[in-house]
Amino acid sequence: MRLDKYLCACTGCTRSQSKLYLKKGLVKVNGEPEKRPEIKVDPGKDQVSLEGRVLSYREHEYLMFHKPAGCVTAVSDREHKTVMDYIQRKDKRGIFPVGRLDLDTEGLLFLTDDGELAHRLLAPGRHVEKTYFAMLAHPASQEDVDAFRTGIEIGEKRPTLPAGLSLLETPGHVLVTVVEGKFHQIKRMFQARGNQVVYLKRTAMAGISLDPDLDRGQWRELTEEEVERLRSLC
Ligand code: URA
């Protein structure tokens, strides 16, 4: 791969920025200063550093996003802001949200351009865990906990798969863990129990928790360990 392209792939910079880095002598290949944008590097073998920092090459992008309420989980929309409107980076072509959260749901959403991994994470048979914090109109009960564990009729062909419901100290505050992703699933599960979700936030997916340092609307790249975790699950 050309060195200037490699710099873009690793840092998210533009091609002209990468040329500027090279011109300024900020780039080393295998410890040697390099200024030629056109030379070829092997991502698997060559070590490239920018201002002394060794770069790591990723074929795909993996982002963690703290979705705020009021934006749709889509790449484009005529009416509402989309999650993509929050991803301020030069090259976001090909990135899309992994699954969806409702317009009014907040919390953890992965974005990637790795269609294969996304597909596997969402495949019904994989039973990838998703955890939500919910505030309810009425306190939940031990009977609700039992019903969630058994499975609930929400108007689908089959009852929901066993789900975890934990009652938090504040009445009406709960944590729910499900292993499927049916449309409006959490809201429909509580509705079936005669209750109503008034606030919903996804706090974890596939064993990865929403980074507490991310405010609503902020994102960061997944760490190598997090990407590995997603890969190992699928
Ligand atoms: N369940 C819901 O009801 N809404 C979401 O956004 C996610 C899960």
Boltz pocket constraint, residues with backbone or C-beta under 6 A from the ligand:
constraints:
  - pocket:
      binder: B
      contacts: [[A, 100], [A, 101], [A, 102], [A, 103], [A, 105], [A, 182], [A, 183], [A, 184], [A, 185], [A, 186], [A, 187], [A, 188], [A, 200]]
      max_distance: 6.0
